[in-house]
């Protein structure tokens, strides 16, 4: 009897699976690569910080122009600097035009329990290479003013 009910439900499952697959494709088609709003000017301190937080940017051949284009876009800025991910597009466009140290303090909670070394804004700008220092060394708490956890690769969306 169970098999009889399962057999009659198969067309419903097939229809549901097809609808799910189609909605996934449609969502991909509608995905945005860049935000509607872009910053016209990127302060060079953001470039220095991006290279400190994402050392592979230089190794993978990203030019200063490439990095500026991505950091001028709020979607990519959030990917590069998670501590600012809660800010609006308008706020991000404004802060990236000014020096990193004049931006509002980042949300350091996103770096708690990080397995990667964490840099403060000052450390990122001074070229400090943190070796082996992770929030786990400090009871899982990221340092005050943490800007990023040093990452391998490139931020999501950078191509």
VMD Tcl script that draws the C-alpha trace (Angstrom):
set ca {
  {0.00 0.00 0.00}
  {2.87 2.36 0.77}
  {4.39 1.70 -2.65}
  {1.07 2.52 -4.30}
  {0.96 5.96 -2.58}
  {4.63 6.59 -3.30}
  {4.10 5.75 -6.96}
  {1.21 8.24 -7.22}
  {3.34 10.91 -5.53}
  {6.25 10.58 -7.97}
  {4.82 13.03 -10.53}
  {4.46 15.62 -7.74}
  {8.09 15.09 -6.70}
  {9.22 15.39 -10.32}
  {7.25 18.62 -10.77}
  {8.65 20.02 -7.52}
  {12.22 19.07 -8.49}
  {11.81 20.69 -11.91}
  {10.41 23.88 -10.39}
  {13.28 23.99 -7.90}
  {15.88 23.47 -10.64}
  {14.33 26.15 -12.81}
  {14.15 28.65 -9.96}
  {17.82 28.03 -9.21}
  {18.77 28.76 -12.82}
  {16.63 31.88 -12.88}
  {18.27 33.13 -9.68}
  {21.67 32.65 -11.29}
  {20.58 34.58 -14.37}
  {19.43 37.45 -12.18}
  {22.60 37.47 -10.05}
  {24.41 40.78 -9.92}
  {28.13 41.12 -10.48}
  {28.30 44.78 -9.40}
  {26.12 47.02 -7.23}
  {24.15 49.91 -8.72}
  {26.27 52.43 -6.86}
  {30.06 52.74 -7.30}
  {32.67 54.90 -5.58}
  {34.38 57.37 -7.90}
  {37.49 57.68 -5.76}
  {39.28 54.95 -3.79}
  {41.74 56.08 -1.15}
  {45.08 54.30 -1.57}
  {45.04 53.09 2.03}
  {42.24 50.68 1.04}
  {44.53 49.22 -1.63}
  {47.32 48.76 0.91}
  {44.90 47.10 3.34}
  {43.46 44.83 0.63}
  {46.93 43.62 -0.30}
  {47.78 42.96 3.37}
  {44.54 41.07 3.98}
  {44.56 39.23 0.66}
  {48.26 38.68 -0.21}
  {47.36 36.53 -3.24}
  {45.91 39.56 -5.07}
  {49.41 40.56 -6.17}
  {50.47 36.98 -6.87}
  {47.46 36.40 -9.11}
  {48.20 39.45 -11.24}
  {45.61 41.95 -10.05}
  {46.65 45.46 -11.05}
  {46.05 48.57 -8.96}
  {43.26 49.46 -11.40}
  {41.62 46.04 -10.98}
  {41.69 46.28 -7.19}
  {40.33 49.85 -7.28}
  {37.45 48.78 -9.53}
  {36.49 45.98 -7.16}
  {36.89 47.99 -3.95}
  {34.82 50.81 -5.44}
  {31.90 48.41 -5.61}
  {30.03 47.80 -2.33}
  {29.40 44.12 -3.10}
  {33.10 43.44 -3.55}
  {34.16 45.69 -0.67}
  {31.98 43.60 1.65}
  {33.64 40.43 0.35}
  {37.12 41.87 0.94}
  {36.39 43.46 4.32}
  {33.78 41.46 6.21}
  {33.93 43.83 9.18}
  {32.05 46.37 7.06}
  {29.49 43.98 5.59}
  {26.60 45.40 7.61}
  {26.96 48.91 6.15}
  {24.75 50.15 3.34}
  {26.00 50.66 -0.20}
  {25.90 54.43 0.30}
  {27.97 54.19 3.49}
  {30.54 51.95 1.81}
  {30.89 54.27 -1.19}
  {31.56 57.13 1.24}
  {34.07 55.35 3.48}
  {36.18 53.89 0.67}
  {36.82 57.41 -0.63}
  {38.51 58.35 2.66}
  {41.47 56.71 4.45}
  {40.90 53.39 6.20}
  {41.67 54.91 9.60}
  {38.92 57.51 9.19}
  {36.28 54.85 8.47}
  {33.97 53.78 11.28}
  {35.33 50.98 13.44}
  {34.75 47.61 11.78}
  {32.56 44.94 13.36}
  {35.26 42.79 14.93}
  {32.85 40.05 15.99}
  {33.07 38.52 12.51}
  {36.71 37.65 13.26}
  {36.14 35.95 16.62}
  {37.23 32.31 16.49}
  {39.08 32.89 13.19}
  {41.61 30.23 12.32}
  {43.62 32.79 10.31}
  {45.81 35.60 11.62}
  {43.83 38.80 12.17}
  {45.13 42.29 11.34}
  {43.99 45.56 12.85}
  {43.64 48.55 10.56}
  {47.02 49.93 11.69}
  {48.76 46.59 11.18}
  {47.31 46.20 7.68}
  {48.45 49.69 6.71}
  {51.94 49.27 8.16}
  {52.59 46.04 6.29}
  {52.74 43.96 9.46}
  {52.87 40.26 8.69}
  {51.15 38.47 11.53}
  {52.44 34.94 11.98}
  {50.60 32.48 14.14}
  {48.52 35.04 16.00}
  {44.87 34.08 15.78}
  {41.91 34.99 18.00}
  {42.06 31.52 19.54}
  {45.27 32.72 21.22}
  {43.16 35.38 22.96}
  {40.23 33.23 24.15}
  {38.63 33.41 20.70}
  {38.27 37.18 20.70}
  {39.56 39.24 17.80}
  {41.62 42.32 18.69}
  {39.92 45.68 18.92}
  {39.82 47.41 15.55}
  {40.32 44.12 13.63}
  {40.09 44.84 9.92}
  {40.51 41.39 8.43}
  {41.58 37.81 8.82}
  {44.42 37.20 6.38}
  {43.07 35.01 3.60}
  {44.54 32.97 0.80}
  {43.06 33.37 -2.66}
  {41.01 36.40 -3.61}
  {37.72 37.80 -2.28}
  {34.51 36.26 -3.61}
  {33.50 37.91 -6.87}
  {36.97 39.12 -7.87}
  {37.77 37.62 -11.27}
}
mol new
graphics top color blue
foreach p $ca { graphics top sphere $p radius 0.5 }
foreach p [lrange $ca 0 end-1] q [lrange $ca 1 end] { graphics top cylinder $p $q radius 0.2 }
display resetview
